[in-house]
Structure formats: C-alpha cells, structure tokens
Amino acid sequence: MPASIIERIRTLFEGDPAVKRVADDPILTAELMLLFRMVLADGEAAQAEMDVFKRICRDSFGISEESLTEVLKYLQDYGYENTEARSLGAFGQLPLSRRIALGRHMADIAKADAKLSMQEIELLKRTVSLLHIDPGELVRPE
C-alpha cells in the first residue's frame, strides 16, 4: 500500500509515466492516434470499440486504464504536432511484425461493434497500403 501512495505522489509532481513515454516516442504517439482514429472512423466511439482500444493499450503498449485518460488528453492537446507525413515516415521504419500488429489492432477495433462501416473499411485499406503489408497478414489463423 505505501508504494502505491508514493507512486501517486510521484505522479502528481512528475506527471503520469505513461504520458511521458507516449510524449517521448513519436512512433507510439502516431500508433495510438491511428488506433483512436479507427475508434472514431464510423462517427461514434462505441463501447465495444473503446473496450478493444483499452485492451490493446494495456496488453500491447503497457498503458493502464488509469493512465489512458491522461494519454488521450495528451494526444488531443499535442498529437497534432505529430504530422501525417512524420507518422508515415515513422511507420515505414517499423519492423514488419509491428506494422502487421498495428494493422491487426485496427481491424480488431473496426470489428469490435460487429458492424463495419465504409469509413472503417477505407481507413483500414489505406493504412494497410501505407504500411506496405499484405491484407492477408491481418487474418489470424484460428
């Protein structure tokens, strides 16, 4: 218990470590912005899509649900500095496995509410093309 109190006090003075990690990593910032853009692609943030987004943030990026609110606030406030051109350049440097994981995460979010909109399909199609990955890579073997 005392460690969690100390951590909360440290966070109060230094800020959330997850936000700092996102702020210090333009590639991670770009990935999170793209994933959140998929959440909003159909015009609404359905609870099922948000649940998948939260799971991805936790399991793939180590961002706890407690930190996610602050991370999203950071992305809203400062994410515009990470331009699309910079993001695309950064994605091109990612290893193939990470590009495939990003595409799979986007597909998971799009499928979360059991309805695919044309906006979600188009965003996923453009992203797969820009990531230079085979769309077949997004399908996980059962």
PyMOL commands that set and color helices and strands:
alter all, ss='L'
color gray80, all
select helices_A, chain A and resi 2-14+17-23+26-40+47-61+65-81+84-92+96-111+118-130+135-138
alter helices_A, ss='H'
color red, helices_A
deselect
rebuild
show_as cartoon
